[in-house]
């Protein structure tokens, strides 16, 4: 079957409209992707819990580390209103985390918030090298 240039343009147009309808940047699309990610993570976790204590390939660990970092940054984008700078020092992170009413801190005590703040500070410091 031969397709004319006009028919090809129409097919491409319809396919592009279908992609645009899905959006790939809208909230429902993000929800679908995160649910899939959670399912994948739970399957991986289940498999790991059944494995004996062993070494995993470094390429595999790199992918898990990267995925965790991407999810962390995505969460921060939605939940952290202001960006701290490592040059402000760890104390500014601790102070900010302690006074924050962001959802990720709900039910967390002063000590836990301090641990989270220091972890965030060290991560930001490492990334800004």
N, CA, C and O atoms as a MOPAC input file, in Angstrom:
PM7 MOZYME 1SCF
protein

 N      0.84200 1    -1.18300 1     0.00000 1
 C      0.00000 1     0.00000 1     0.00000 1
 C      0.88100 1     1.23900 1     0.00000 1
 O      1.76300 1     1.39400 1     0.84500 1
 N      0.63300 1     2.10000 1    -0.94300 1
 C      1.40600 1     3.32900 1    -1.05800 1
 C      0.66200 1     4.47000 1    -0.36500 1
 O     -0.55000 1     4.62700 1    -0.51300 1
 N      1.42200 1     5.26300 1     0.39700 1
 C      0.85100 1     6.40000 1     1.11400 1
 C      1.28900 1     7.67300 1     0.41600 1
 O      2.46800 1     7.86000 1     0.11700 1
 N      0.33600 1     8.53600 1     0.16500 1
 C      0.65300 1     9.81200 1    -0.47000 1
 C      1.22900 1    10.76100 1     0.57100 1
 O      1.02100 1    10.57700 1     1.77000 1
 N      1.95100 1    11.77100 1     0.11100 1
 C      2.49100 1    12.75200 1     1.07300 1
 C      1.38400 1    13.40700 1     1.91100 1
 O      1.58400 1    13.68500 1     3.09400 1
 N      0.23500 1    13.64900 1     1.30600 1
 C     -0.87600 1    14.26200 1     2.03500 1
 C     -1.37900 1    13.32100 1     3.13200 1
 O     -1.64700 1    13.75400 1     4.25300 1
 N     -1.50700 1    12.02100 1     2.80000 1
 C     -1.94500 1    11.04100 1     3.79800 1
 C     -0.92300 1    10.91400 1     4.92400 1
 O     -1.29100 1    10.80000 1     6.09300 1
 N      0.36700 1    10.93400 1     4.56700 1
 C      1.43400 1    10.83700 1     5.56000 1
 C      1.37600 1    12.02300 1     6.52600 1
 O      1.51300 1    11.85400 1     7.73800 1
 N      1.17300 1    13.22600 1     5.97400 1
 C      1.06000 1    14.40600 1     6.82100 1
 C     -0.11900 1    14.28600 1     7.77800 1
 O     -0.02200 1    14.66900 1     8.94400 1
 N     -1.24300 1    13.74900 1     7.27600 1
 C     -2.42200 1    13.57700 1     8.12200 1
 C     -2.15300 1    12.56600 1     9.24000 1
 O     -2.55000 1    12.78300 1    10.38400 1
 N     -1.48100 1    11.47100 1     8.90900 1
 C     -1.15100 1    10.45700 1     9.91700 1
 C     -0.24900 1    11.05600 1    10.98100 1
 O     -0.48000 1    10.86100 1    12.17400 1
 N      0.77500 1    11.78000 1    10.56200 1
 C      1.69700 1    12.41800 1    11.51100 1
 C      0.95700 1    13.41600 1    12.38500 1
 O      1.17100 1    13.46900 1    13.59700 1
 N      0.09000 1    14.20400 1    11.77100 1
 C     -0.68300 1    15.19100 1    12.52300 1
 C     -1.53700 1    14.50800 1    13.59000 1
 O     -1.59000 1    14.97100 1    14.72900 1
 N     -2.20200 1    13.41600 1    13.23200 1
 C     -3.04000 1    12.69200 1    14.18400 1
 C     -2.20900 1    12.09900 1    15.32200 1
 O     -2.61900 1    12.13100 1    16.48200 1
 N     -1.05300 1    11.56500 1    14.98300 1
 C     -0.18800 1    10.98800 1    16.01200 1
 C      0.32900 1    12.06700 1    16.96600 1
 O      0.39300 1    11.85800 1    18.17700 1
 N      0.69600 1    13.22200 1    16.40400 1
 C      1.16700 1    14.31700 1    17.24700 1
 C      0.06500 1    14.82000 1    18.17200 1
 O      0.31800 1    15.14300 1    19.33300 1
 N     -1.16000 1    14.88400 1    17.65100 1
 C     -2.28200 1    15.30900 1    18.48000 1
 C     -2.50300 1    14.32100 1    19.62600 1
 O     -2.80900 1    14.72400 1    20.74800 1
 N     -2.35000 1    13.03400 1    19.34100 1
 C     -2.50600 1    12.02300 1    20.39000 1
 C     -1.45000 1    12.20400 1    21.46600 1
 O     -1.74400 1    12.07800 1    22.65500 1
 N     -0.22500 1    12.49800 1    21.05900 1
 C      0.85300 1    12.73300 1    22.02700 1
 C      0.56100 1    13.99000 1    22.82900 1
 O      0.75500 1    14.01400 1    24.04500 1
 N      0.09400 1    15.03500 1    22.15400 1
 C     -0.19100 1    16.28100 1    22.84900 1
 C     -1.35500 1    16.11600 1    23.82900 1
 O     -1.36000 1    16.73700 1    24.89200 1
 N     -2.34000 1    15.28200 1    23.48000 1
 C     -3.44300 1    15.04600 1    24.38700 1
 C     -2.95200 1    14.37500 1    25.66200 1
 O     -3.41300 1    14.69200 1    26.75900 1
 N     -2.00400 1    13.43500 1    25.50600 1
 C     -1.42900 1    12.77700 1    26.67300 1
 C     -0.61300 1    13.77600 1    27.46800 1
 O     -0.48700 1    13.66000 1    28.68700 1
 N     -0.05900 1    14.76000 1    26.77100 1
 C      0.62700 1    15.86800 1    27.40400 1
 C      2.07200 1    15.62000 1    27.73900 1
 O      2.93700 1    16.39000 1    27.32100 1
 N      2.36300 1    14.58500 1    28.47200 1
 C      3.71300 1    14.28300 1    28.94400 1
 C      4.24900 1    15.34200 1    29.89200 1
 O      5.35100 1    15.19000 1    30.42000 1
 N      3.49300 1    16.41700 1    30.12000 1
 C      3.92400 1    17.42600 1    31.08300 1
 C      2.80300 1    17.77700 1    32.05600 1
 O      2.96400 1    18.66400 1    32.89500 1
 N      1.67700 1    17.09000 1    31.94900 1
 C      0.55700 1    17.40900 1    32.82500 1
 C      0.56800 1    16.54900 1    34.08600 1
 O      1.30700 1    15.56900 1    34.17800 1
 N     -0.24800 1    16.92500 1    35.03900 1
 C     -0.29900 1    16.23100 1    36.31900 1
 C     -0.72300 1    14.76600 1    36.15900 1
 O     -0.08300 1    13.89400 1    36.74700 1
 N     -1.77900 1    14.45900 1    35.38600 1
 C     -2.14600 1    13.03700 1    35.24500 1
 C     -1.01700 1    12.18000 1    34.66500 1
 O     -0.84300 1    11.02800 1    35.06000 1
 N     -0.26400 1    12.73800 1    33.74000 1
 C      0.87000 1    11.99600 1    33.17200 1
 C      1.93000 1    11.74800 1    34.23600 1
 O      2.48300 1    10.65100 1    34.31600 1
 N      2.21500 1    12.75300 1    35.05000 1
 C      3.19400 1    12.59900 1    36.12300 1
 C      2.72100 1    11.55300 1    37.13200 1
 O      3.51800 1    10.74900 1    37.61800 1
 N      1.43600 1    11.56500 1    37.44200 1
 C      0.88600 1    10.58400 1    38.38000 1
 C      1.06000 1     9.17400 1    37.84200 1
 O      1.47700 1     8.27400 1    38.57100 1
 N      0.73800 1     8.97700 1    36.54600 1
 C      0.90100 1     7.64600 1    35.93600 1
 C      2.35300 1     7.19200 1    36.00700 1
 O      2.63100 1     6.04500 1    36.35500 1
 N      3.27300 1     8.08600 1    35.68100 1
 C      4.69400 1     7.72900 1    35.68400 1
 C      5.19100 1     7.40200 1    37.08600 1
 O      5.97400 1     6.47100 1    37.27100 1
 N      4.73800 1     8.16400 1    38.06600 1
 C      5.16400 1     7.90000 1    39.44400 1
 C      4.57700 1     6.59500 1    39.97900 1
 O      5.24700 1     5.86500 1    40.70900 1
 N      3.34200 1     6.30400 1    39.62100 1
 C      2.75400 1     5.02600 1    40.05200 1
 C      3.52600 1     3.85800 1    39.45000 1
 O      3.78400 1     2.86300 1    40.12800 1
 N      3.89400 1     3.98000 1    38.17900 1
 C      4.70100 1     2.94200 1    37.53400 1
 C      6.04800 1     2.81700 1    38.22200 1
 O      6.53300 1     1.70900 1    38.45000 1
 N      6.65600 1     3.95200 1    38.55300 1
 C      7.94400 1     3.94400 1    39.24500 1
 C      7.83100 1     3.27400 1    40.60600 1
 O      8.71700 1     2.51600 1    41.00400 1
 N      6.74900 1     3.54900 1    41.31900 1
 C      6.54800 1     2.93100 1    42.63000 1
 C      6.37000 1     1.41600 1    42.49700 1
 O      6.91600 1     0.65100 1    43.29100 1
 N      5.61500 1     0.99400 1    41.50300 1
 C      5.43800 1    -0.44700 1    41.28000 1
 C      6.77500 1    -1.11500 1    40.97800 1
 O      7.09000 1    -2.17500 1    41.51900 1
 N      7.55800 1    -0.47800 1    40.10400 1
 C      8.88000 1    -1.02000 1    39.76600 1
 C      9.77000 1    -1.09100 1    40.99900 1
 O     10.44700 1    -2.09300 1    41.23000 1
 N      9.76200 1    -0.02300 1    41.78800 1
 C     10.59800 1     0.02100 1    42.98500 1
 C     10.18900 1    -1.06700 1    43.97900 1
 O     11.04700 1    -1.69400 1    44.60000 1
 N      8.89500 1    -1.29100 1    44.13000 1
 C      8.43100 1    -2.32400 1    45.06000 1
 C      8.83500 1    -3.72100 1    44.58000 1
 O      9.19400 1    -4.57500 1    45.39200 1
 N      8.77900 1    -3.95400 1    43.28000 1
 C      9.21100 1    -5.24800 1    42.74100 1
 C     10.71400 1    -5.45000 1    42.94500 1
 O     11.15900 1    -6.54000 1    43.30200 1
 N     11.48600 1    -4.39200 1    42.71600 1
 C     12.93400 1    -4.47000 1    42.92500 1
 C     13.23400 1    -4.72400 1    44.39800 1
 O     14.05800 1    -5.57600 1    44.73100 1
 N     12.56700 1    -3.98800 1    45.27400 1
 C     12.77300 1    -4.15100 1    46.71100 1
 C     12.44500 1    -5.57500 1    47.15300 1
 O     13.18400 1    -6.18400 1    47.92800 1
 N     11.34600 1    -6.08500 1    46.65700 1
 C     10.94700 1    -7.45300 1    46.99500 1
 C     12.00000 1    -8.46000 1    46.54200 1
 O     12.35200 1    -9.37500 1    47.28600 1
 N     12.49500 1    -8.28900 1    45.32900 1
 C     13.52700 1    -9.19800 1    44.81000 1
 C     14.81000 1    -9.08900 1    45.63500 1
 O     15.44100 1   -10.10300 1    45.93300 1
 N     15.19500 1    -7.87500 1    46.00100 1
 C     16.41000 1    -7.67800 1    46.79700 1
 C     16.29000 1    -8.30700 1    48.18000 1
 O     17.24700 1    -8.89200 1    48.68700 1
 N     15.11400 1    -8.18600 1    48.78500 1
 C     14.91400 1    -8.74400 1    50.11700 1
 C     15.00000 1   -10.26700 1    50.12000 1
 O     15.27500 1   -10.87400 1    51.15500 1
 N     14.77000 1   -10.87400 1    48.98100 1
 C     14.84300 1   -12.33900 1    48.88300 1
 C     16.22700 1   -12.82800 1    48.46500 1
 O     16.50100 1   -14.02800 1    48.49600 1
 N     17.09100 1   -11.90400 1    48.07700 1
 C     18.43400 1   -12.27600 1    47.63400 1
 C     19.36500 1   -12.44800 1    48.82800 1
 O     19.19400 1   -11.79500 1    49.85700 1
 N     20.34200 1   -13.32200 1    48.68600 1
 C     21.36100 1   -13.41300 1    49.74000 1
 C     22.24200 1   -12.15800 1    49.69500 1
 O     22.27900 1   -11.44500 1    48.69200 1
 N     22.93400 1   -11.90900 1    50.77700 1
 C     23.86300 1   -10.76900 1    50.84600 1
 C     24.93900 1   -10.98500 1    49.78500 1
 O     25.74300 1   -11.91200 1    49.88600 1
 N     24.95000 1   -10.13600 1    48.78100 1
 C     25.88000 1   -10.29900 1    47.66600 1
 C     26.20500 1    -8.94900 1    47.05300 1
 O     25.55200 1    -7.94900 1    47.35100 1
 N     27.18900 1    -8.92400 1    46.21800 1
 C     27.56300 1    -7.70000 1    45.51200 1
 C     26.64900 1    -7.51200 1    44.29800 1
 O     26.31300 1    -8.47300 1    43.60600 1
 N     26.26700 1    -6.29700 1    44.05800 1
 C     25.49200 1    -5.96500 1    42.86500 1
 C     26.41000 1    -5.23400 1    41.89100 1
 O     27.35400 1    -4.56800 1    42.31400 1
 N     26.14700 1    -5.35000 1    40.60600 1
 C     27.00800 1    -4.67200 1    39.63200 1
 C     26.99500 1    -3.15600 1    39.83500 1
 O     25.96300 1    -2.57600 1    40.17300 1
 N     28.12900 1    -2.53200 1    39.63000 1
 C     28.22300 1    -1.08700 1    39.84600 1
 C     27.32900 1    -0.31900 1    38.87200 1
 O     26.76900 1     0.71500 1    39.23600 1
 N     27.18800 1    -0.81500 1    37.62800 1
 C     26.31100 1    -0.12400 1    36.67700 1
 C     24.86600 1    -0.12300 1    37.18300 1
 O     24.13500 1     0.84700 1    36.98300 1
 N     24.45600 1    -1.22300 1    37.84300 1
 C     23.09700 1    -1.33000 1    38.35700 1
 C     22.90700 1    -0.36400 1    39.52900 1
 O     21.90300 1     0.34500 1    39.60200 1
 N     23.87700 1    -0.34400 1    40.43900 1
 C     23.79900 1     0.56400 1    41.57900 1
 C     23.78300 1     2.01900 1    41.11900 1
 O     23.11400 1     2.85500 1    41.72700 1
 N     24.51500 1     2.32400 1    40.05300 1
 C     24.51900 1     3.68500 1    39.52200 1
 C     23.13000 1     4.08800 1    39.04400 1
 O     22.70400 1     5.22300 1    39.25600 1
 N     22.42800 1     3.17000 1    38.40500 1
 C     21.07200 1     3.46300 1    37.93700 1
 C     20.12000 1     3.69800 1    39.11000 1
 O     19.28900 1     4.60600 1    39.06400 1
 N     20.23800 1     2.89000 1    40.14800 1
 C     19.38400 1     3.05600 1    41.32500 1
 C     19.69500 1     4.39800 1    42.00100 1
 O     18.78400 1     5.11800 1    42.40900 1
 N     20.96800 1     4.72100 1    42.11400 1
 C     21.37800 1     5.98700 1    42.72300 1
 C     20.84400 1     7.16700 1    41.92100 1
 O     20.33600 1     8.13200 1    42.49200 1
 N     20.95800 1     7.09300 1    40.61700 1
 C     20.47500 1     8.16200 1    39.75100 1
 C     18.95800 1     8.31200 1    39.86000 1
 O     18.44600 1     9.42800 1    39.94600 1
 N     18.24600 1     7.19100 1    39.85700 1
 C     16.78300 1     7.23100 1    39.98400 1
 C     16.38200 1     7.86900 1    41.31300 1
 O     15.48000 1     8.70500 1    41.36000 1
 N     17.05300 1     7.47000 1    42.38500 1
 C     16.75400 1     8.03000 1    43.70600 1
 C     17.01600 1     9.53800 1    43.72600 1
 O     16.23500 1    10.30100 1    44.29400 1
 N     18.11400 1     9.95600 1    43.10800 1
 C     18.44800 1    11.38000 1    43.06600 1
 C     17.40400 1    12.16100 1    42.26400 1
 O     16.98200 1    13.23900 1    42.68200 1
 N     16.98700 1    11.62000 1    41.11500 1
 C     15.96200 1    12.28800 1    40.30300 1
 C     14.65100 1    12.42600 1    41.07100 1
 O     14.01900 1    13.48100 1    41.03200 1
 N     14.24400 1    11.38200 1    41.76100 1
 C     13.00400 1    11.44800 1    42.53100 1
 C     13.12800 1    12.46400 1    43.66500 1
 O     12.19000 1    13.21100 1    43.94400 1
 N     14.29500 1    12.48600 1    44.31800 1
 C     14.53300 1    13.43700 1    45.40000 1
 C     14.43600 1    14.87100 1    44.89100 1
 O     13.79000 1    15.71300 1    45.51500 1
 N     15.06900 1    15.14300 1    43.77400 1
 C     15.03600 1    16.49900 1    43.20700 1
 C     13.63600 1    16.87300 1    42.75000 1
 O     13.22200 1    18.02400 1    42.89300 1
 N     12.90000 1    15.90500 1    42.20000 1
 C     11.52500 1    16.16300 1    41.77500 1
 C     10.65200 1    16.51100 1    42.97400 1
 O      9.83100 1    17.42600 1    42.91700 1
 N     10.84600 1    15.76000 1    44.06900 1
 C     10.10800 1    16.03500 1    45.30100 1
 C     10.44000 1    17.43100 1    45.81400 1
 O      9.54900 1    18.20300 1    46.16700 1
 N     11.72600 1    17.74100 1    45.85000 1
 C     12.13900 1    19.05300 1    46.34400 1
 C     11.53200 1    20.18000 1    45.51400 1
 O     11.14000 1    21.21100 1    46.06100 1
 N     11.45100 1    19.99200 1    44.21000 1
 C     10.87500 1    21.01500 1    43.33100 1
 C      9.43700 1    21.33300 1    43.74400 1
 O      9.02800 1    22.49400 1    43.75900 1
 N      8.68200 1    20.29500 1    44.07700 1
 C      7.28200 1    20.49300 1    44.44300 1
 C      7.08600 1    20.92900 1    45.88900 1
 O      6.14200 1    21.65800 1    46.19400 1
 N      7.96600 1    20.49100 1    46.77900 1
 C      7.70200 1    20.67500 1    48.20600 1
 C      8.57800 1    21.70600 1    48.91300 1
 O      8.19500 1    22.20800 1    49.96900 1
 N      9.72400 1    22.02700 1    48.36300 1
 C     10.61900 1    22.97800 1    49.01600 1
 C     10.48800 1    24.32100 1    48.30400 1
 O     10.81600 1    24.44600 1    47.12400 1
 N     10.00300 1    25.32400 1    49.03700 1
 C      9.69000 1    26.59900 1    48.40800 1
 C     10.91100 1    27.46900 1    48.13000 1
 O     10.92700 1    28.20800 1    47.14600 1
 N     11.91400 1    27.39600 1    48.96400 1
 C     13.09200 1    28.22200 1    48.73700 1
 C     14.32500 1    27.34300 1    48.62900 1
 O     14.41200 1    26.28500 1    49.25300 1
 N     15.26600 1    27.79300 1    47.83400 1
 C     16.48400 1    27.01500 1    47.63100 1
 C     17.57600 1    27.55100 1    48.54400 1
 O     17.90100 1    28.73800 1    48.52200 1
 N     18.12500 1    26.66500 1    49.33200 1
 C     19.22900 1    27.02400 1    50.21400 1
 C     20.53200 1    26.90700 1    49.44600 1
 O     20.61800 1    26.18100 1    48.45600 1
 N     21.53700 1    27.62100 1    49.90500 1
 C     22.84600 1    27.58100 1    49.26400 1
 C     23.86600 1    27.06900 1    50.26600 1
 O     23.91200 1    27.54400 1    51.40100 1
 N     24.69800 1    26.08900 1    49.85300 1
 C     25.69600 1    25.54200 1    50.77600 1
 C     26.63600 1    26.59000 1    51.35400 1
 O     27.16700 1    26.41000 1    52.45000 1
 N     26.84600 1    27.68500 1    50.62800 1
 C     27.74000 1    28.73200 1    51.13600 1
 C     27.16000 1    29.41900 1    52.37100 1
 O     27.87900 1    30.11000 1    53.09200 1
 N     25.85400 1    29.23100 1    52.61900 1
 C     25.22400 1    29.79400 1    53.81500 1
 C     25.56400 1    28.99000 1    55.06800 1
 O     25.34200 1    29.45500 1    56.18600 1
 N     26.10500 1    27.78100 1    54.88200 1
 C     26.49600 1    26.93300 1    56.00700 1
 C     25.39800 1    25.96700 1    56.42900 1
 O     24.22200 1    26.16100 1    56.12100 1
 N     25.80600 1    24.93200 1    57.13200 1
 C     24.87400 1    23.89100 1    57.57400 1
 C     23.82600 1    24.45200 1    58.53800 1
 O     22.68500 1    23.99000 1    58.56200 1
 N     24.21800 1    25.44200 1    59.32200 1
 C     23.29000 1    26.03200 1    60.28700 1
 C     22.05400 1    26.62500 1    59.63800 1
 O     20.95600 1    26.54300 1    60.18900 1
 N     22.23000 1    27.22300 1    58.46400 1
 C     21.07600 1    27.81300 1    57.78300 1
 C     20.10900 1    26.71800 1    57.33100 1
 O     18.89500 1    26.92300 1    57.32500 1
 N     20.64300 1    25.56300 1    56.95400 1
 C     19.79300 1    24.43600 1    56.56700 1
 C     19.00600 1    23.94400 1    57.77800 1
 O     17.79800 1    23.71900 1    57.69800 1
 N     19.70900 1    23.78000 1    58.90100 1
 C     19.05400 1    23.28800 1    60.11600 1
 C     17.95900 1    24.25500 1    60.54500 1
 O     16.84700 1    23.83200 1    60.86100 1
 N     18.26100 1    25.53300 1    60.55900 1
 C     17.28700 1    26.54800 1    60.96000 1
 C     16.06500 1    26.51400 1    60.03600 1
 O     14.92800 1    26.56600 1    60.50300 1
 N     16.30400 1    26.42900 1    58.73700 1
 C     15.21400 1    26.41700 1    57.77000 1
 C     14.35400 1    25.15800 1    57.90700 1
 O     13.12600 1    25.23500 1    57.86700 1
 N     14.99800 1    24.00700 1    58.06900 1
 C     14.26200 1    22.75100 1    58.18300 1
 C     13.44000 1    22.72800 1    59.46300 1
 O     12.33000 1    22.19700 1    59.47400 1
 N     13.97400 1    23.30000 1    60.54800 1
 C     13.25900 1    23.29000 1    61.82300 1
 C     12.00800 1    24.16200 1    61.78300 1
 O     11.00300 1    23.82300 1    62.40900 1
 N     12.05100 1    25.27500 1    61.06000 1
 C     10.90400 1    26.17700 1    61.02800 1
 C      9.91700 1    25.86800 1    59.90300 1
 O      8.82100 1    26.42600 1    59.87000 1
 N     10.29700 1    24.99200 1    58.99400 1
 C      9.47500 1    24.70400 1    57.82300 1
 C      8.18200 1    23.97100 1    58.18500 1
 O      8.15400 1    23.12900 1    59.08300 1
 N      7.11000 1    24.31600 1    57.45800 1
 C      5.84900 1    23.59500 1    57.62000 1
 C      5.54400 1    22.76000 1    56.37100 1
 O      4.39400 1    22.39400 1    56.12700 1
 N      6.58000 1    22.46400 1    55.58800 1
 C      6.41600 1    21.64800 1    54.38300 1
 C      5.95500 1    20.24000 1    54.76600 1
 O      6.30600 1    19.74000 1    55.83400 1
 N      5.17000 1    19.60400 1    53.89800 1
 C      4.59900 1    18.29000 1    54.22300 1
 C      5.62400 1    17.21700 1    54.58700 1
 O      5.33500 1    16.34600 1    55.40800 1
 N      6.81300 1    17.26700 1    53.99100 1
 C      7.79300 1    16.21400 1    54.26800 1
 C      8.33200 1    16.26900 1    55.69700 1
 O      8.99100 1    15.33200 1    56.14700 1
 N      8.05800 1    17.36000 1    56.41200 1
 C      8.53900 1    17.49100 1    57.78300 1
 C      7.45600 1    17.19900 1    58.82600 1
 O      7.72800 1    17.20100 1    60.02700 1
 N      6.24300 1    16.95100 1    58.36600 1
 C      5.13100 1    16.72300 1    59.29100 1
 C      5.43000 1    15.52200 1    60.18800 1
 O      5.76500 1    14.43800 1    59.71100 1
 N      5.30200 1    15.73900 1    61.48400 1
 C      5.52700 1    14.67200 1    62.45500 1
 C      6.99400 1    14.39600 1    62.76200 1
 O      7.29600 1    13.49200 1    63.54000 1
 N      7.90100 1    15.14700 1    62.17300 1
 C      9.33200 1    14.94400 1    62.40500 1
 C      9.77900 1    15.85800 1    63.54700 1
 O      9.43800 1    17.04000 1    63.57800 1
 N     10.53400 1    15.30700 1    64.46700 1
 C     11.05300 1    16.06400 1    65.59600 1
 C     12.26900 1    16.89200 1    65.20900 1
 O     12.74400 1    16.83900 1    64.07500 1
 N     12.76500 1    17.66200 1    66.18200 1
 C     13.91500 1    18.53800 1    65.94700 1
 C     15.14500 1    17.75800 1    65.50800 1
 O     15.86500 1    18.17800 1    64.60100 1
 N     15.38500 1    16.61700 1    66.15400 1
 C     16.57000 1    15.82800 1    65.83800 1
 C     16.50800 1    15.27100 1    64.41100 1
 O     17.49200 1    15.31300 1    63.67300 1
 N     15.33500 1    14.75000 1    64.03800 1
 C     15.17300 1    14.19600 1    62.69100 1
 C     15.30100 1    15.29800 1    61.63900 1
 O     15.91900 1    15.08900 1    60.59500 1
 N     14.72800 1    16.45200 1    61.90500 1
 C     14.84200 1    17.57600 1    60.96600 1
 C     16.30100 1    18.01100 1    60.82500 1
 O     16.75400 1    18.36600 1    59.73700 1
 N     17.03000 1    17.97800 1    61.94800 1
 C     18.44600 1    18.34000 1    61.90200 1
 C     19.21000 1    17.34100 1    61.03000 1
 O     20.04600 1    17.73800 1    60.21900 1
 N     18.92800 1    16.06200 1    61.19400 1
 C     19.59000 1    15.04000 1    60.37100 1
 C     19.27000 1    15.24300 1    58.88900 1
 O     20.15000 1    15.14000 1    58.03400 1
 N     18.00600 1    15.53100 1    58.59700 1
 C     17.59800 1    15.76100 1    57.21700 1
 C     18.28100 1    17.00700 1    56.64800 1
 O     18.69200 1    17.02500 1    55.48800 1
 N     18.39400 1    18.04300 1    57.47600 1
 C     19.02100 1    19.29600 1    57.03900 1
 C     20.49800 1    19.08500 1    56.72300 1
 O     20.99500 1    19.57000 1    55.70700 1
 N     21.18700 1    18.37000 1    57.58300 1
 C     22.61700 1    18.12400 1    57.36500 1
 C     22.82500 1    17.26300 1    56.12500 1
 O     23.75500 1    17.49500 1    55.35300 1
 N     21.96600 1    16.27800 1    55.93600 1
 C     22.06700 1    15.44000 1    54.73100 1
 C     21.85600 1    16.28500 1    53.47500 1
 O     22.57600 1    16.12800 1    52.48900 1
 N     20.86800 1    17.18200 1    53.51400 1
 C     20.60400 1    18.05000 1    52.36400 1
 C     21.77700 1    18.99800 1    52.12000 1
 O     22.18000 1    19.22600 1    50.98000 1
 N     22.31600 1    19.54300 1    53.20700 1
 C     23.46700 1    20.44100 1    53.09100 1
 C     24.65800 1    19.72600 1    52.44000 1
 O     25.26900 1    20.24700 1    51.50700 1
 N     24.97900 1    18.52800 1    52.94400 1
 C     26.12500 1    17.77900 1    52.40800 1
 C     25.90800 1    17.41000 1    50.93300 1
 O     26.83900 1    17.46600 1    50.12900 1
 N     24.67900 1    17.03600 1    50.59200 1
 C     24.38600 1    16.70000 1    49.20100 1
 C     24.53900 1    17.93100 1    48.30800 1
 O     25.15400 1    17.85100 1    47.24500 1
 N     23.98900 1    19.06000 1    48.72900 1
 C     24.09400 1    20.28200 1    47.92800 1
 C     25.55800 1    20.71400 1    47.80500 1
 O     25.99800 1    21.14700 1    46.73900 1
 N     26.30500 1    20.59200 1    48.90100 1
 C     27.71900 1    20.96400 1    48.88600 1
 C     28.48000 1    20.11100 1    47.89400 1
 O     29.31500 1    20.62200 1    47.14700 1
 N     28.20100 1    18.80300 1    47.87600 1
 C     28.86600 1    17.87800 1    46.94100 1
 C     28.50700 1    18.21500 1    45.49400 1
 O     29.36500 1    18.17600 1    44.61300 1
 N     27.24300 1    18.54500 1    45.25300 1
 C     26.79700 1    18.85800 1    43.89200 1
 C     27.33700 1    20.17600 1    43.38500 1
 O     27.47000 1    20.36100 1    42.17600 1
 N     27.64900 1    21.09500 1    44.28000 1
 C     28.12100 1    22.42100 1    43.87200 1
 C     29.63500 1    22.52000 1    43.78500 1
 O     30.17100 1    23.61500 1    43.61700 1
 N     30.33500 1    21.39000 1    43.89800 1
 C     31.80400 1    21.40500 1    43.81500 1
 C     32.25900 1    21.85100 1    42.45300 1
 O     33.46100 1    21.92500 1    42.19700 1

